[in-house]
Amino acid sequence: MTIATHERYAQMLDAARRGGYAYPAINVTSTQTLNAALQGFAEAESDGIIQVSVGGAAYLSGQSVKDRVVGSLALASFAHEVAAHYPNITVALHTDHCAKQYLDEWVRPLLRHEIDEVAHGQEPTFQSHMWDGSTVPLDENLDIAEELLEQSVKAHTILEIEIGAVGGEEDGHSAEIDEKLYSTPADGVKVAQRLGLGERGLYMAAFTFGNVHGAYKPGIVQLRPGLLGDIQHEVAAAVRDGRVPSMPRAFADSWQGAGSAVCGGAVGVGAVAGVGIGSGIGSGGGTVGIDSAAGSVGAVADSSAVLPSFGRGEAAEAAAEKPFALVFHGGSGSRPEEIAEAVSHGVVKMNVDTDTQYAFTRAVAGHMFEHYAGVLKIDGEVGEKRFYDPRSWGREAESSMAARIVEACQRLGSAGKALK
């Protein structure tokens, strides 16, 4: 397996949630950084997520084109070709931080493209897309999320949403570092009431707990990872007391009932308080089901072959405790214990961008300083082609970035856990 199918991505996220680890989601801006990401995941023996931002997508199409859809599709095409040579890992492709003003020119066209692919019996180009509603009121955020979730089901993709604001700056989008950086348990209940817990479509949720984009020394950013636990506990309680409606049905009954609705396959459904309401999207192959968490999915058919350390009862128990599959944004400068606590509360995806950008560029800078006289033509000399050949510093940059990705996999616990 290389680029994930919908079912495989579901298995990845479920394995992380039940196993208590998270996948690094590596932002890339070129084929070089994409290669570095694949190299890093392979060296770490970890599955992972490769993502492109709104600015990265435009950049990938070329400075004279600046078309986000063109750049995204070009990157994905390259990724599908190259990733095929990494058979021992699985990577999912994701679009990152799409704010409201970019929906019509980026994510909505990609979803339409993927819906058409699925209609013709193909896998979607990307496996997930992020809707960044952090700059609009929560009700509007969820209105748009509902619409995108409906389209995501048709596209066989997973939606990522952001609730609250991430501080700092990312691709021209910025937010102040203040109390708006902290989501509330009430926000979590409202999300579950509006979007369900998987029965209306699969999604991951990035609730904010003091996150800030950019580079900061440890201690500058005041993270409150315990807030994620509070959100999970409140939503689990809301499931039990009926504030979040439940649909307690058996796995088999559920997926068989929904199976004829979408292209002859079964559409994934969430569950509540430990009772699976599942199904999968697929044709042939194993049926994928969802254990009670939004975007937290598990293999119903022969799950023991993929996840031998977990039984269905354990999956249901984990789902009851952690209704959401969570995403960690703005983690640069976070202390290891803060990352570990966040993961313990159900984070399955952590965005990594600033640190890998630095690792890539630091290697380039080191090469230029070390081989200054060879890189430049100084005092009538001609330099040394072997030092200014982009491949010479490019290889060093890719290896440096790959090493930082290995470190991220180790910190998040995904190293050595690539699904077989």
C-alpha positions in Angstrom: 0.0 0.0 0.0 1.3 3.5 -0.8 -1.4 6.2 -1.3 -4.2 5.3 1.0 -7.6 4.2 -0.3 -10.6 5.5 1.7 -10.8 2.2 3.6 -7.1 2.2 4.4 -7.2 5.8 5.6 -10.0 4.8 7.9 -8.0 2.0 9.3 -5.0 4.3 9.8 -7.0 6.8 11.8 -8.7 4.1 13.8 -5.4 2.4 14.6 -4.0 5.7 15.9 -7.0 6.5 18.1 -7.2 3.1 19.6 -3.4 2.8 19.9 -2.8 6.1 21.5 -0.6 7.7 18.8 -0.8 10.3 16.1 0.4 10.7 12.5 2.6 13.7 11.5 0.9 15.6 8.7 3.7 17.1 6.7 3.2 20.3 4.6 5.0 20.1 1.3 5.6 22.8 -1.3 7.5 21.0 -4.0 8.4 17.6 -5.3 11.6 17.8 -3.3 9.8 18.3 0.0 7.3 15.6 -1.0 10.2 13.2 -1.6 11.7 14.2 1.8 8.3 13.4 3.5 8.1 10.0 1.8 11.8 9.3 2.8 11.1 10.3 6.4 8.0 8.1 6.8 9.8 5.2 5.2 12.8 5.6 7.5 10.5 5.8 10.5 8.5 2.8 9.3 5.4 5.0 9.8 2.3 5.7 7.9 1.5 9.4 7.6 -0.2 12.3 6.0 1.2 14.7 3.3 -0.6 17.9 2.9 -0.6 21.1 0.9 -1.7 24.5 2.1 -3.5 27.2 0.1 -0.3 29.0 -0.6 1.6 25.8 -1.3 -1.0 24.7 -3.8 -0.7 28.0 -5.7 3.1 27.9 -5.6 3.2 24.3 -6.9 1.4 25.4 -10.1 4.2 27.8 -10.9 4.7 31.5 -10.3 3.1 32.4 -13.6 0.0 30.2 -13.1 -0.9 30.4 -9.4 -3.8 28.1 -9.7 -4.5 26.1 -6.5 -6.4 23.3 -8.2 -3.7 22.9 -10.8 -1.0 22.8 -8.2 -2.9 20.4 -6.0 -3.6 18.0 -8.8 -0.1 18.2 -10.1 1.3 17.4 -6.6 -1.1 14.5 -6.2 -0.2 13.0 -9.6 3.5 13.1 -8.7 2.8 11.7 -5.3 0.9 8.7 -6.7 3.7 7.9 -9.1 6.6 8.2 -6.6 4.8 6.7 -3.5 4.3 3.5 -5.4 7.9 2.8 -4.8 7.4 2.9 -1.0 5.4 -0.3 -0.6 5.8 -0.6 3.2 4.1 2.6 4.2 0.8 4.2 3.5 0.3 8.0 3.1 -2.9 10.0 2.8 -3.0 13.2 0.8 -4.7 16.2 2.4 -5.4 19.9 1.7 -4.7 22.1 4.6 -6.3 25.3 6.0 -8.9 26.3 3.4 -10.5 29.5 4.6 -13.9 30.7 3.4 -12.5 33.0 0.7 -10.7 30.1 -1.0 -13.5 27.5 -0.9 -14.9 28.2 -4.4 -11.5 28.3 -6.1 -9.9 25.4 -4.3 -11.6 22.8 -2.1 -15.1 22.8 -3.7 -13.6 22.2 -7.2 -11.4 19.4 -5.9 -14.4 17.8 -4.2 -16.4 18.0 -7.5 -13.4 16.4 -9.3 -13.3 13.6 -6.7 -17.0 13.0 -6.8 -16.7 12.5 -10.5 -13.7 10.1 -9.9 -15.8 8.0 -7.5 -18.8 8.0 -9.9 -16.4 6.4 -12.4 -15.2 3.7 -9.9 -12.0 5.4 -9.0 -10.4 6.4 -5.7 -10.4 10.1 -4.9 -7.2 12.1 -5.7 -7.0 13.4 -2.1 -8.2 11.5 0.9 -9.2 14.5 3.1 -9.7 18.2 3.0 -9.7 20.9 5.7 -12.3 23.6 6.1 -10.8 26.4 8.2 -13.8 28.2 9.7 -11.8 29.8 12.4 -12.5 33.3 11.2 -16.3 33.0 11.0 -18.9 32.6 13.8 -19.4 29.0 15.0 -22.9 28.7 13.5 -21.6 29.8 10.1 -18.6 27.5 10.5 -20.9 24.6 11.1 -23.3 25.6 8.3 -20.5 25.4 5.8 -19.1 22.2 7.5 -22.5 20.5 7.0 -22.5 21.3 3.3 -18.9 20.1 2.8 -19.5 17.0 4.9 -22.3 16.0 2.5 -20.0 16.5 -0.5 -17.2 14.6 1.3 -19.4 11.5 1.7 -20.0 11.6 -2.1 -16.3 12.1 -2.7 -15.3 9.3 -0.3 -13.1 11.7 1.5 -12.8 12.8 5.2 -13.4 16.4 6.2 -11.3 18.2 8.8 -12.8 21.2 10.6 -11.3 23.8 12.9 -13.3 25.1 15.9 -11.7 28.2 17.5 -8.8 30.2 16.3 -5.1 29.3 15.9 -2.9 32.2 16.7 0.2 33.4 14.7 0.5 33.4 11.0 0.1 30.7 8.3 0.1 31.5 4.6 -1.1 35.1 5.1 -3.8 34.1 7.6 -3.3 35.4 11.1 -5.0 35.5 14.4 -4.2 37.2 17.7 -2.9 35.3 20.7 -5.7 35.7 23.2 -8.6 33.8 24.8 -10.1 33.0 21.4 -7.4 30.4 21.1 -9.3 28.1 23.5 -12.3 26.1 22.4 -14.9 25.0 25.0 -16.7 21.8 25.9 -19.9 23.5 24.9 -18.4 24.0 21.4 -17.7 20.3 21.3 -21.3 19.4 22.1 -22.6 21.8 19.5 -20.3 20.3 16.8 -21.6 16.8 17.7 -25.2 18.0 17.6 -24.8 19.6 14.2 -22.4 17.2 12.4 -23.2 14.0 14.3 -20.5 11.6 15.4 -19.9 9.9 12.0 -23.3 8.9 11.0 -23.5 11.8 8.6 -20.0 11.5 7.3 -16.5 11.2 8.6 -14.6 14.2 10.0 -11.7 15.1 12.2 -11.9 18.1 14.5 -9.2 20.6 15.4 -10.4 22.1 18.6 -8.0 24.9 19.7 -6.3 24.7 23.1 -3.9 27.7 22.8 -2.3 26.7 19.5 -0.1 29.2 17.6 1.4 28.9 14.1 5.0 29.7 13.6 8.2 29.3 15.6 8.2 29.9 19.3 10.4 28.9 22.2 8.9 26.3 24.6 6.8 28.1 27.2 5.9 31.1 25.1 2.7 29.5 23.9 0.4 28.6 26.7 -1.1 25.3 25.6 -3.9 23.7 27.7 -4.0 20.1 26.3 -6.3 19.1 29.2 -9.0 21.1 27.5 -9.2 18.4 24.8 -9.9 15.8 27.5 -12.6 18.1 28.9 -14.2 18.4 25.4 -14.1 14.6 24.9 -15.6 13.9 28.3 -18.4 16.5 27.9 -19.4 15.1 24.5 -19.3 11.5 25.8 -21.6 12.6 28.7 -23.9 14.4 26.2 -24.2 11.1 24.3 -25.2 9.3 27.5 -27.8 11.9 28.6 -29.3 12.3 25.1 -28.1 15.9 24.3 -26.3 14.2 21.4 -28.8 11.8 19.7 -27.6 8.2 19.5 -28.4 5.4 17.0 -27.5 2.1 18.8 -27.4 -0.5 16.0 -25.2 -3.5 15.3 -22.4 -3.1 12.9 -23.7 -5.7 10.3 -27.3 -4.4 10.4 -26.2 -0.9 9.9 -23.8 -1.3 7.0 -26.1 -3.7 5.2 -28.9 -1.3 5.5 -26.9 1.6 4.2 -24.9 -0.3 1.6 -27.1 0.1 -1.4 -27.2 3.9 -1.0 -23.8 4.8 -2.4 -22.4 3.1 -5.5 -23.2 -0.3 -4.2 -20.9 0.2 -1.3 -21.7 1.0 2.3 -21.3 4.5 3.7 -19.4 4.8 6.9 -21.4 5.6 10.0 -20.5 6.6 13.5 -21.6 5.2 16.8 -22.5 6.4 20.2 -21.4 5.5 23.7 -19.7 2.3 22.6 -22.3 0.9 20.3 -21.1 0.6 16.7 -23.1 2.0 13.9 -21.0 1.2 11.1 -20.5 0.6 7.4 -17.8 1.2 4.9 -17.3 2.7 1.6 -16.0 0.2 -0.8 -16.5 -2.3 -3.6 -15.4 -5.8 -2.8 -12.7 -6.0 -0.2 -13.1 -5.4 3.5 -16.0 -3.4 4.8 -14.9 -0.4 6.8 -16.9 0.7 9.9 -16.8 3.4 12.4 -16.6 2.9 16.1 -18.5 5.9 17.6 -16.1 8.7 16.9 -16.3 11.3 14.3 -13.8 10.3 11.8 -12.6 7.4 13.9 -13.0 4.3 11.8 -12.2 0.7 12.0 -12.1 -2.4 9.9 -15.2 -4.4 10.4 -14.3 -7.2 8.2 -11.3 -9.1 9.5 -10.1 -6.2 11.6 -7.9 -8.5 13.7 -5.7 -9.0 10.6 -4.9 -5.3 10.6 -5.1 -4.4 14.3 -4.4 -7.5 16.2 -4.0 -5.8 19.6 -7.5 -4.5 19.7 -10.9 -6.2 19.8 -14.3 -4.7 19.0 -15.0 -4.2 22.7 -11.9 -2.2 23.2 -12.7 -0.1 20.2 -16.1 0.7 21.5 -14.6 1.5 24.9 -12.1 3.9 23.3 -14.8 5.5 21.3 -17.0 6.1 24.3 -14.1 7.9 26.0 -12.9 9.8 22.9 -15.9 10.7 20.6 -13.8 12.9 18.4 -10.7 12.1 16.2 -8.7 15.2 17.0 -6.1 17.3 15.1 -3.2 19.3 16.7 -2.4 22.6 14.8 0.4 25.0 15.6 2.6 22.6 17.6 6.1 24.1 16.9 7.8 24.8 20.2 5.5 22.6 22.2 7.0 20.6 25.0 7.1 16.8 24.6 4.8 16.3 27.6 2.3 18.7 26.1 2.3 16.8 22.8 2.0 13.5 24.7 -1.0 14.7 26.7 -2.8 16.0 23.6 -2.3 12.6 21.9 -3.6 10.9 25.0 -6.9 12.8 24.6 -7.5 11.5 21.1 -5.2 13.5 18.7 -4.6 11.4 15.7 -3.1 14.0 13.4 -0.5 16.7 14.2 0.4 19.3 11.6 4.2 19.7 11.1 5.4 22.6 8.9 7.6 25.2 10.5 10.1 22.7 11.9 10.4 20.8 8.6 10.7 24.1 6.7 13.6 25.0 8.9 15.3 21.6 8.7 15.1 21.7 4.9 16.5 25.3 4.6 19.1 24.9 7.4 20.8 22.2 5.3 20.8 24.4 2.2 22.3 27.2 4.2 24.9 24.9 5.7 25.9 23.7 2.2 26.2 27.3 0.9 28.4 28.4 3.8 30.6 25.3 3.6 31.1 25.5 -0.1 30.9 29.3 -0.5 33.8 29.5 -2.9 32.5 26.6 -5.0 28.9 27.8 -5.2 29.8 31.4 -6.3 32.0 32.6 -9.1 34.3 34.9 -7.1 37.3 37.0 -8.4 37.1 35.7 -11.9 36.9 32.1 -10.8 34.3 29.7 -12.2 33.2 28.0 -9.0 32.6 24.2 -8.8 29.6 22.8 -10.6 29.3 19.9 -8.2 28.6 22.4 -5.4 26.0 24.6 -7.2 24.2 21.8 -9.0 20.8 21.9 -7.2 20.9 18.2 -6.7 23.9 18.5 -4.4 22.3 20.8 -1.9 18.8 19.3 -2.6 19.9 15.8 -1.4 21.2 17.3 1.8 18.0 19.3 2.3 15.8 16.3 1.7 17.7 14.1 4.1 17.7 16.8 6.8 13.9 17.2 6.5 13.4 13.5 6.5 15.4 13.2 9.7 13.1 15.8 11.3 10.1 13.7 10.2 11.5 10.6 11.7 11.8 12.6 15.0 8.2 13.7 14.7 7.0 10.1 14.2 9.0 9.0 17.2 7.5 11.8 19.4 4.0 11.1 18.2 4.3 7.3 18.6 3.7 6.3 15.0 7.2 5.1 14.3 7.4 1.4 13.6 3.6 1.1 13.4 3.0 1.1 9.7 0.0 -1.0 9.0 0.8 -4.3 7.2 
